[in-house]
Amino acid sequence: MAPPAAYAGRMAAREPMSPARRRQLVVGLVVGLLVGLGISLWTGFWLWLATGIAVGLAAGAIMKPPGEDDAPPRR
């Protein structure tokens, strides 16, 4: 069964991930890992590690990479 036309159009229109966006996701993952590890060691409850990673990835995915739209146009 073929995917719906709207879905195929959305997938075709997606651009590859920019290096700044990829860096932001990696930074979010690392920060989430460190925070989750710290909280899990502090509380003794290991599931905080997974929660920290999930929150870090979500924050990295939601936030806009710096300099993407903030800079004034160059002449």
PDB file of N, CA, C and O in Angstrom:
ATOM      1  N   MET A   1       0.847  -1.180   0.000  1.00  0.00           N
ATOM      2  CA  MET A   1       0.000   0.000   0.000  1.00  0.00           C
ATOM      3  C   MET A   1       0.895   1.247   0.000  1.00  0.00           C
ATOM      4  O   MET A   1       1.825   1.349   0.800  1.00  0.00           O
ATOM      5  N   ALA A   2       0.614   2.169  -0.883  1.00  0.00           N
ATOM      6  CA  ALA A   2       1.403   3.396  -1.018  1.00  0.00           C
ATOM      7  C   ALA A   2       1.031   4.371   0.096  1.00  0.00           C
ATOM      8  O   ALA A   2      -0.122   4.413   0.523  1.00  0.00           O
ATOM      9  N   PRO A   3       2.004   5.157   0.569  1.00  0.00           N
ATOM     10  CA  PRO A   3       1.686   6.153   1.597  1.00  0.00           C
ATOM     11  C   PRO A   3       0.812   7.246   1.014  1.00  0.00           C
ATOM     12  O   PRO A   3       0.838   7.489  -0.192  1.00  0.00           O
ATOM     13  N   PRO A   4       0.037   7.910   1.866  1.00  0.00           N
ATOM     14  CA  PRO A   4      -0.794   9.013   1.375  1.00  0.00           C
ATOM     15  C   PRO A   4       0.065  10.097   0.733  1.00  0.00           C
ATOM     16  O   PRO A   4       1.238  10.256   1.070  1.00  0.00           O
ATOM     17  N   ALA A   5      -0.525  10.828  -0.180  1.00  0.00           N
ATOM     18  CA  ALA A   5       0.207  11.852  -0.931  1.00  0.00           C
ATOM     19  C   ALA A   5       0.763  12.937  -0.010  1.00  0.00           C
ATOM     20  O   ALA A   5       1.869  13.430  -0.232  1.00  0.00           O
ATOM     21  N   ALA A   6       0.001  13.311   1.024  1.00  0.00           N
ATOM     22  CA  ALA A   6       0.467  14.358   1.933  1.00  0.00           C
ATOM     23  C   ALA A   6       1.717  13.900   2.670  1.00  0.00           C
ATOM     24  O   ALA A   6       2.642  14.685   2.878  1.00  0.00           O
ATOM     25  N   TYR A   7       1.746  12.644   3.061  1.00  0.00           N
ATOM     26  CA  TYR A   7       2.903  12.116   3.765  1.00  0.00           C
ATOM     27  C   TYR A   7       4.119  12.079   2.840  1.00  0.00           C
ATOM     28  O   TYR A   7       5.217  12.470   3.238  1.00  0.00           O
ATOM     29  N   ALA A   8       3.927  11.618   1.632  1.00  0.00           N
ATOM     30  CA  ALA A   8       5.031  11.539   0.674  1.00  0.00           C
ATOM     31  C   ALA A   8       5.571  12.936   0.363  1.00  0.00           C
ATOM     32  O   ALA A   8       6.781  13.111   0.219  1.00  0.00           O
ATOM     33  N   GLY A   9       4.696  13.920   0.260  1.00  0.00           N
ATOM     34  CA  GLY A   9       5.134  15.280  -0.006  1.00  0.00           C
ATOM     35  C   GLY A   9       5.932  15.858   1.141  1.00  0.00           C
ATOM     36  O   GLY A   9       6.927  16.550   0.928  1.00  0.00           O
ATOM     37  N   ARG A  10       5.498  15.576   2.355  1.00  0.00           N
ATOM     38  CA  ARG A  10       6.222  16.065   3.531  1.00  0.00           C
ATOM     39  C   ARG A  10       7.605  15.448   3.609  1.00  0.00           C
ATOM     40  O   ARG A  10       8.570  16.141   3.932  1.00  0.00           O
ATOM     41  N   MET A  11       7.718  14.184   3.325  1.00  0.00           N
ATOM     42  CA  MET A  11       9.015  13.518   3.398  1.00  0.00           C
ATOM     43  C   MET A  11       9.940  14.008   2.290  1.00  0.00           C
ATOM     44  O   MET A  11      11.143  14.150   2.507  1.00  0.00           O
ATOM     45  N   ALA A  12       9.399  14.264   1.128  1.00  0.00           N
ATOM     46  CA  ALA A  12      10.213  14.727   0.011  1.00  0.00           C
ATOM     47  C   ALA A  12      10.688  16.160   0.242  1.00  0.00           C
ATOM     48  O   ALA A  12      11.755  16.541  -0.239  1.00  0.00           O
ATOM     49  N   ALA A  13       9.911  16.954   0.968  1.00  0.00           N
ATOM     50  CA  ALA A  13      10.250  18.359   1.178  1.00  0.00           C
ATOM     51  C   ALA A  13      11.230  18.563   2.325  1.00  0.00           C
ATOM     52  O   ALA A  13      11.738  19.668   2.510  1.00  0.00           O
ATOM     53  N   ARG A  14      11.500  17.523   3.092  1.00  0.00           N
ATOM     54  CA  ARG A  14      12.420  17.672   4.225  1.00  0.00           C
ATOM     55  C   ARG A  14      13.838  17.892   3.740  1.00  0.00           C
ATOM     56  O   ARG A  14      14.298  17.243   2.801  1.00  0.00           O
ATOM     57  N   GLU A  15      14.515  18.805   4.386  1.00  0.00           N
ATOM     58  CA  GLU A  15      15.906  19.078   4.057  1.00  0.00           C
ATOM     59  C   GLU A  15      16.794  18.275   4.998  1.00  0.00           C
ATOM     60  O   GLU A  15      16.365  17.904   6.091  1.00  0.00           O
ATOM     61  N   PRO A  16      18.027  18.005   4.583  1.00  0.00           N
ATOM     62  CA  PRO A  16      18.939  17.316   5.491  1.00  0.00           C
ATOM     63  C   PRO A  16      19.231  18.164   6.728  1.00  0.00           C
ATOM     64  O   PRO A  16      19.124  19.389   6.686  1.00  0.00           O
ATOM     65  N   MET A  17      19.596  17.515   7.811  1.00  0.00           N
ATOM     66  CA  MET A  17      19.853  18.202   9.061  1.00  0.00           C
ATOM     67  C   MET A  17      21.135  19.031   8.937  1.00  0.00           C
ATOM     68  O   MET A  17      22.158  18.540   8.462  1.00  0.00           O
ATOM     69  N   SER A  18      21.064  20.279   9.366  1.00  0.00           N
ATOM     70  CA  SER A  18      22.239  21.153   9.301  1.00  0.00           C
ATOM     71  C   SER A  18      23.229  20.748  10.398  1.00  0.00           C
ATOM     72  O   SER A  18      22.833  20.158  11.403  1.00  0.00           O
ATOM     73  N   PRO A  19      24.507  21.061  10.207  1.00  0.00           N
ATOM     74  CA  PRO A  19      25.494  20.729  11.241  1.00  0.00           C
ATOM     75  C   PRO A  19      25.205  21.406  12.579  1.00  0.00           C
ATOM     76  O   PRO A  19      25.454  20.818  13.631  1.00  0.00           O
ATOM     77  N   ALA A  20      24.681  22.637  12.554  1.00  0.00           N
ATOM     78  CA  ALA A  20      24.361  23.329  13.804  1.00  0.00           C
ATOM     79  C   ALA A  20      23.237  22.605  14.539  1.00  0.00           C
ATOM     80  O   ALA A  20      23.264  22.487  15.764  1.00  0.00           O
ATOM     81  N   ARG A  21      22.266  22.131  13.799  1.00  0.00           N
ATOM     82  CA  ARG A  21      21.150  21.397  14.406  1.00  0.00           C
ATOM     83  C   ARG A  21      21.634  20.079  15.005  1.00  0.00           C
ATOM     84  O   ARG A  21      21.225  19.695  16.100  1.00  0.00           O
ATOM     85  N   ARG A  22      22.506  19.396  14.273  1.00  0.00           N
ATOM     86  CA  ARG A  22      23.052  18.126  14.752  1.00  0.00           C
ATOM     87  C   ARG A  22      23.863  18.349  16.024  1.00  0.00           C
ATOM     88  O   ARG A  22      23.763  17.572  16.973  1.00  0.00           O
ATOM     89  N   ARG A  23      24.677  19.427  16.041  1.00  0.00           N
ATOM     90  CA  ARG A  23      25.456  19.749  17.241  1.00  0.00           C
ATOM     91  C   ARG A  23      24.550  20.035  18.426  1.00  0.00           C
ATOM     92  O   ARG A  23      24.839  19.632  19.552  1.00  0.00           O
ATOM     93  N   GLN A  24      23.456  20.730  18.165  1.00  0.00           N
ATOM     94  CA  GLN A  24      22.527  21.067  19.244  1.00  0.00           C
ATOM     95  C   GLN A  24      21.907  19.802  19.838  1.00  0.00           C
ATOM     96  O   GLN A  24      21.753  19.705  21.056  1.00  0.00           O
ATOM     97  N   LEU A  25      21.549  18.836  18.993  1.00  0.00           N
ATOM     98  CA  LEU A  25      21.001  17.582  19.503  1.00  0.00           C
ATOM     99  C   LEU A  25      22.038  16.814  20.319  1.00  0.00           C
ATOM    100  O   LEU A  25      21.711  16.228  21.351  1.00  0.00           O
ATOM    101  N   VAL A  26      23.282  16.818  19.858  1.00  0.00           N
ATOM    102  CA  VAL A  26      24.340  16.128  20.598  1.00  0.00           C
ATOM    103  C   VAL A  26      24.588  16.807  21.938  1.00  0.00           C
ATOM    104  O   VAL A  26      24.758  16.131  22.953  1.00  0.00           O
ATOM    105  N   VAL A  27      24.610  18.136  21.951  1.00  0.00           N
ATOM    106  CA  VAL A  27      24.798  18.866  23.208  1.00  0.00           C
ATOM    107  C   VAL A  27      23.640  18.580  24.155  1.00  0.00           C
ATOM    108  O   VAL A  27      23.861  18.366  25.347  1.00  0.00           O
ATOM    109  N   GLY A  28      22.415  18.571  23.650  1.00  0.00           N
ATOM    110  CA  GLY A  28      21.258  18.239  24.483  1.00  0.00           C
ATOM    111  C   GLY A  28      21.364  16.839  25.059  1.00  0.00           C
ATOM    112  O   GLY A  28      21.037  16.619  26.225  1.00  0.00           O
ATOM    113  N   LEU A  29      21.815  15.898  24.257  1.00  0.00           N
ATOM    114  CA  LEU A  29      21.983  14.518  24.718  1.00  0.00           C
ATOM    115  C   LEU A  29      23.040  14.434  25.816  1.00  0.00           C
ATOM    116  O   LEU A  29      22.831  13.769  26.830  1.00  0.00           O
ATOM    117  N   VAL A  30      24.167  15.102  25.617  1.00  0.00           N
ATOM    118  CA  VAL A  30      25.256  15.056  26.609  1.00  0.00           C
ATOM    119  C   VAL A  30      24.831  15.729  27.909  1.00  0.00           C
ATOM    120  O   VAL A  30      25.084  15.202  28.992  1.00  0.00           O
ATOM    121  N   VAL A  31      24.191  16.882  27.810  1.00  0.00           N
ATOM    122  CA  VAL A  31      23.736  17.576  29.015  1.00  0.00           C
ATOM    123  C   VAL A  31      22.696  16.731  29.745  1.00  0.00           C
ATOM    124  O   VAL A  31      22.743  16.613  30.970  1.00  0.00           O
ATOM    125  N   GLY A  32      21.765  16.150  29.010  1.00  0.00           N
ATOM    126  CA  GLY A  32      20.765  15.285  29.632  1.00  0.00           C
ATOM    127  C   GLY A  32      21.390  14.070  30.292  1.00  0.00           C
ATOM    128  O   GLY A  32      20.959  13.650  31.366  1.00  0.00           O
ATOM    129  N   LEU A  33      22.404  13.505  29.652  1.00  0.00           N
ATOM    130  CA  LEU A  33      23.104  12.359  30.227  1.00  0.00           C
ATOM    131  C   LEU A  33      23.797  12.744  31.529  1.00  0.00           C
ATOM    132  O   LEU A  33      23.707  12.021  32.521  1.00  0.00           O
ATOM    133  N   LEU A  34      24.486  13.877  31.528  1.00  0.00           N
ATOM    134  CA  LEU A  34      25.178  14.314  32.742  1.00  0.00           C
ATOM    135  C   LEU A  34      24.205  14.654  33.869  1.00  0.00           C
ATOM    136  O   LEU A  34      24.425  14.266  35.016  1.00  0.00           O
ATOM    137  N   VAL A  35      23.146  15.368  33.553  1.00  0.00           N
ATOM    138  CA  VAL A  35      22.160  15.727  34.580  1.00  0.00           C
ATOM    139  C   VAL A  35      21.466  14.470  35.101  1.00  0.00           C
ATOM    140  O   VAL A  35      21.293  14.311  36.310  1.00  0.00           O
ATOM    141  N   GLY A  36      21.070  13.580  34.196  1.00  0.00           N
ATOM    142  CA  GLY A  36      20.421  12.340  34.622  1.00  0.00           C
ATOM    143  C   GLY A  36      21.337  11.480  35.467  1.00  0.00           C
ATOM    144  O   GLY A  36      20.898  10.888  36.453  1.00  0.00           O
ATOM    145  N   LEU A  37      22.612  11.403  35.090  1.00  0.00           N
ATOM    146  CA  LEU A  37      23.576  10.634  35.870  1.00  0.00           C
ATOM    147  C   LEU A  37      23.762  11.243  37.253  1.00  0.00           C
ATOM    148  O   LEU A  37      23.799  10.527  38.254  1.00  0.00           O
ATOM    149  N   GLY A  38      23.878  12.573  37.305  1.00  0.00           N
ATOM    150  CA  GLY A  38      24.035  13.249  38.595  1.00  0.00           C
ATOM    151  C   GLY A  38      22.844  13.025  39.508  1.00  0.00           C
ATOM    152  O   GLY A  38      23.011  12.708  40.686  1.00  0.00           O
ATOM    153  N   ILE A  39      21.650  13.186  38.975  1.00  0.00           N
ATOM    154  CA  ILE A  39      20.455  13.016  39.805  1.00  0.00           C
ATOM    155  C   ILE A  39      20.290  11.556  40.221  1.00  0.00           C
ATOM    156  O   ILE A  39      19.892  11.272  41.351  1.00  0.00           O
ATOM    157  N   SER A  40      20.597  10.625  39.304  1.00  0.00           N
ATOM    158  CA  SER A  40      20.446   9.211  39.661  1.00  0.00           C
ATOM    159  C   SER A  40      21.459   8.799  40.727  1.00  0.00           C
ATOM    160  O   SER A  40      21.136   7.991  41.598  1.00  0.00           O
ATOM    161  N   LEU A  41      22.678   9.339  40.675  1.00  0.00           N
ATOM    162  CA  LEU A  41      23.650   9.029  41.726  1.00  0.00           C
ATOM    163  C   LEU A  41      23.254   9.673  43.052  1.00  0.00           C
ATOM    164  O   LEU A  41      23.453   9.086  44.116  1.00  0.00           O
ATOM    165  N   TRP A  42      22.699  10.869  42.986  1.00  0.00           N
ATOM    166  CA  TRP A  42      22.294  11.590  44.188  1.00  0.00           C
ATOM    167  C   TRP A  42      21.126  10.896  44.891  1.00  0.00           C
ATOM    168  O   TRP A  42      21.114  10.769  46.116  1.00  0.00           O
ATOM    169  N   THR A  43      20.133  10.443  44.089  1.00  0.00           N
ATOM    170  CA  THR A  43      18.935   9.840  44.678  1.00  0.00           C
ATOM    171  C   THR A  43      19.022   8.334  44.812  1.00  0.00           C
ATOM    172  O   THR A  43      18.269   7.742  45.586  1.00  0.00           O
ATOM    173  N   GLY A  44      19.929   7.696  44.071  1.00  0.00           N
ATOM    174  CA  GLY A  44      20.019   6.239  44.113  1.00  0.00           C
ATOM    175  C   GLY A  44      18.964   5.556  43.273  1.00  0.00           C
ATOM    176  O   GLY A  44      18.765   4.348  43.401  1.00  0.00           O
ATOM    177  N   PHE A  45      18.284   6.295  42.419  1.00  0.00           N
ATOM    178  CA  PHE A  45      17.229   5.743  41.562  1.00  0.00           C
ATOM    179  C   PHE A  45      17.691   5.856  40.123  1.00  0.00           C
ATOM    180  O   PHE A  45      17.744   6.960  39.582  1.00  0.00           O
ATOM    181  N   TRP A  46      18.030   4.733  39.485  1.00  0.00           N
ATOM    182  CA  TRP A  46      18.690   4.723  38.182  1.00  0.00           C
ATOM    183  C   TRP A  46      17.814   5.201  37.027  1.00  0.00           C
ATOM    184  O   TRP A  46      18.352   5.560  35.980  1.00  0.00           O
ATOM    185  N   LEU A  47      16.497   5.222  37.172  1.00  0.00           N
ATOM    186  CA  LEU A  47      15.645   5.654  36.067  1.00  0.00           C
ATOM    187  C   LEU A  47      15.759   7.150  35.772  1.00  0.00           C
ATOM    188  O   LEU A  47      15.314   7.612  34.722  1.00  0.00           O
ATOM    189  N   TRP A  48      16.355   7.905  36.698  1.00  0.00           N
ATOM    190  CA  TRP A  48      16.570   9.326  36.416  1.00  0.00           C
ATOM    191  C   TRP A  48      17.538   9.508  35.256  1.00  0.00           C
ATOM    192  O   TRP A  48      17.504  10.533  34.576  1.00  0.00           O
ATOM    193  N   LEU A  49      18.400   8.525  35.026  1.00  0.00           N
ATOM    194  CA  LEU A  49      19.334   8.600  33.907  1.00  0.00           C
ATOM    195  C   LEU A  49      18.568   8.626  32.583  1.00  0.00           C
ATOM    196  O   LEU A  49      18.841   9.468  31.727  1.00  0.00           O
ATOM    197  N   ALA A  50      17.620   7.718  32.412  1.00  0.00           N
ATOM    198  CA  ALA A  50      16.805   7.684  31.193  1.00  0.00           C
ATOM    199  C   ALA A  50      15.970   8.949  31.055  1.00  0.00           C
ATOM    200  O   ALA A  50      15.795   9.466  29.952  1.00  0.00           O
ATOM    201  N   THR A  51      15.455   9.447  32.171  1.00  0.00           N
ATOM    202  CA  THR A  51      14.660  10.676  32.143  1.00  0.00           C
ATOM    203  C   THR A  51      15.528  11.867  31.719  1.00  0.00           C
ATOM    204  O   THR A  51      15.091  12.703  30.929  1.00  0.00           O
ATOM    205  N   GLY A  52      16.741  11.942  32.239  1.00  0.00           N
ATOM    206  CA  GLY A  52      17.648  13.026  31.859  1.00  0.00           C
ATOM    207  C   GLY A  52      17.984  12.988  30.380  1.00  0.00           C
ATOM    208  O   GLY A  52      18.027  14.030  29.727  1.00  0.00           O
ATOM    209  N   ILE A  53      18.228  11.782  29.838  1.00  0.00           N
ATOM    210  CA  ILE A  53      18.524  11.658  28.414  1.00  0.00           C
ATOM    211  C   ILE A  53      17.327  12.100  27.579  1.00  0.00           C
ATOM    212  O   ILE A  53      17.489  12.818  26.593  1.00  0.00           O
ATOM    213  N   ALA A  54      16.125  11.675  27.968  1.00  0.00           N
ATOM    214  CA  ALA A  54      14.922  12.048  27.213  1.00  0.00           C
ATOM    215  C   ALA A  54      14.698  13.560  27.249  1.00  0.00           C
ATOM    216  O   ALA A  54      14.366  14.160  26.227  1.00  0.00           O
ATOM    217  N   VAL A  55      14.876  14.170  28.405  1.00  0.00           N
ATOM    218  CA  VAL A  55      14.683  15.620  28.517  1.00  0.00           C
ATOM    219  C   VAL A  55      15.753  16.357  27.718  1.00  0.00           C
ATOM    220  O   VAL A  55      15.456  17.363  27.073  1.00  0.00           O
ATOM    221  N   GLY A  56      16.991  15.873  27.752  1.00  0.00           N
ATOM    222  CA  GLY A  56      18.058  16.498  26.977  1.00  0.00           C
ATOM    223  C   GLY A  56      17.801  16.430  25.483  1.00  0.00           C
ATOM    224  O   GLY A  56      18.006  17.414  24.772  1.00  0.00           O
ATOM    225  N   LEU A  57      17.353  15.275  24.999  1.00  0.00           N
ATOM    226  CA  LEU A  57      17.033  15.156  23.573  1.00  0.00           C
ATOM    227  C   LEU A  57      15.857  16.042  23.189  1.00  0.00           C
ATOM    228  O   LEU A  57      15.860  16.667  22.129  1.00  0.00           O
ATOM    229  N   ALA A  58      14.846  16.092  24.060  1.00  0.00           N
ATOM    230  CA  ALA A  58      13.695  16.947  23.768  1.00  0.00           C
ATOM    231  C   ALA A  58      14.105  18.415  23.726  1.00  0.00           C
ATOM    232  O   ALA A  58      13.679  19.154  22.839  1.00  0.00           O
ATOM    233  N   ALA A  59      14.926  18.839  24.677  1.00  0.00           N
ATOM    234  CA  ALA A  59      15.373  20.236  24.689  1.00  0.00           C
ATOM    235  C   ALA A  59      16.221  20.539  23.456  1.00  0.00           C
ATOM    236  O   ALA A  59      16.087  21.606  22.857  1.00  0.00           O
ATOM    237  N   GLY A  60      17.086  19.611  23.078  1.00  0.00           N
ATOM    238  CA  GLY A  60      17.901  19.816  21.885  1.00  0.00           C
ATOM    239  C   GLY A  60      17.075  19.876  20.619  1.00  0.00           C
ATOM    240  O   GLY A  60      17.409  20.612  19.691  1.00  0.00           O
ATOM    241  N   ALA A  61      15.987  19.099  20.572  1.00  0.00           N
ATOM    242  CA  ALA A  61      15.135  19.079  19.386  1.00  0.00           C
ATOM    243  C   ALA A  61      14.234  20.317  19.307  1.00  0.00           C
ATOM    244  O   ALA A  61      13.938  20.802  18.215  1.00  0.00           O
ATOM    245  N   ILE A  62      13.806  20.818  20.450  1.00  0.00           N
ATOM    246  CA  ILE A  62      12.876  21.949  20.467  1.00  0.00           C
ATOM    247  C   ILE A  62      13.592  23.276  20.223  1.00  0.00           C
ATOM    248  O   ILE A  62      13.081  24.141  19.511  1.00  0.00           O
ATOM    249  N   MET A  63      14.762  23.431  20.811  1.00  0.00           N
ATOM    250  CA  MET A  63      15.461  24.717  20.726  1.00  0.00           C
ATOM    251  C   MET A  63      16.004  24.965  19.331  1.00  0.00           C
ATOM    252  O   MET A  63      16.366  24.036  18.609  1.00  0.00           O
ATOM    253  N   LYS A  64      16.054  26.230  18.972  1.00  0.00           N
ATOM    254  CA  LYS A  64      16.581  26.633  17.673  1.00  0.00           C
ATOM    255  C   LYS A  64      18.081  26.827  17.798  1.00  0.00           C
ATOM    256  O   LYS A  64      18.528  27.481  18.741  1.00  0.00           O
ATOM    257  N   PRO A  65      18.878  26.285  16.883  1.00  0.00           N
ATOM    258  CA  PRO A  65      20.325  26.480  16.976  1.00  0.00           C
ATOM    259  C   PRO A  65      20.685  27.959  16.918  1.00  0.00           C
ATOM    260  O   PRO A  65      20.057  28.717  16.179  1.00  0.00           O
ATOM    261  N   PRO A  66      21.687  28.379  17.686  1.00  0.00           N
ATOM    262  CA  PRO A  66      22.065  29.790  17.679  1.00  0.00           C
ATOM    263  C   PRO A  66      22.599  30.203  16.317  1.00  0.00           C
ATOM    264  O   PRO A  66      23.303  29.443  15.651  1.00  0.00           O
ATOM    265  N   GLY A  67      22.256  31.403  15.920  1.00  0.00           N
ATOM    266  CA  GLY A  67      22.763  31.951  14.679  1.00  0.00           C
ATOM    267  C   GLY A  67      21.990  31.530  13.447  1.00  0.00           C
ATOM    268  O   GLY A  67      22.340  31.941  12.341  1.00  0.00           O
ATOM    269  N   GLU A  68      20.956  30.729  13.599  1.00  0.00           N
ATOM    270  CA  GLU A  68      20.217  30.279  12.427  1.00  0.00           C
ATOM    271  C   GLU A  68      19.387  31.402  11.827  1.00  0.00           C
ATOM    272  O   GLU A  68      19.422  31.624  10.616  1.00  0.00           O
ATOM    273  N   ASP A  69      18.631  32.122  12.676  1.00  0.00           N
ATOM    274  CA  ASP A  69      17.808  33.234  12.200  1.00  0.00           C
ATOM    275  C   ASP A  69      18.075  34.521  12.966  1.00  0.00           C
ATOM    276  O   ASP A  69      17.430  35.539  12.714  1.00  0.00           O
ATOM    277  N   ASP A  70      19.011  34.484  13.889  1.00  0.00           N
ATOM    278  CA  ASP A  70      19.247  35.645  14.748  1.00  0.00           C
ATOM    279  C   ASP A  70      20.115  36.709  14.093  1.00  0.00           C
ATOM    280  O   ASP A  70      19.969  37.897  14.379  1.00  0.00           O
ATOM    281  N   ALA A  71      20.995  36.297  13.237  1.00  0.00           N
ATOM    282  CA  ALA A  71      21.952  37.233  12.642  1.00  0.00           C
ATOM    283  C   ALA A  71      21.274  38.115  11.608  1.00  0.00           C
ATOM    284  O   ALA A  71      20.397  37.659  10.874  1.00  0.00           O
ATOM    285  N   PRO A  72      21.686  39.397  11.548  1.00  0.00           N
ATOM    286  CA  PRO A  72      21.129  40.262  10.498  1.00  0.00           C
ATOM    287  C   PRO A  72      21.648  39.811   9.140  1.00  0.00           C
ATOM    288  O   PRO A  72      22.710  39.193   9.063  1.00  0.00           O
ATOM    289  N   PRO A  73      20.933  40.102   8.087  1.00  0.00           N
ATOM    290  CA  PRO A  73      21.383  39.674   6.756  1.00  0.00           C
ATOM    291  C   PRO A  73      22.710  40.327   6.376  1.00  0.00           C
ATOM    292  O   PRO A  73      22.936  41.504   6.656  1.00  0.00           O
ATOM    293  N   ARG A  74      23.560  39.571   5.752  1.00  0.00           N
ATOM    294  CA  ARG A  74      24.859  40.081   5.318  1.00  0.00           C
ATOM    295  C   ARG A  74      24.726  40.816   3.996  1.00  0.00           C
ATOM    296  O   ARG A  74      23.865  40.502   3.175  1.00  0.00           O
ATOM    297  N   ARG A  75      25.582  41.786   3.810  1.00  0.00           N
ATOM    298  CA  ARG A  75      25.560  42.531   2.554  1.00  0.00           C
ATOM    299  C   ARG A  75      26.515  41.948   1.579  1.00  0.00           C
ATOM    300  O   ARG A  75      26.635  42.446   0.460  1.00  0.00           O
TER     301      ARG A  75
END
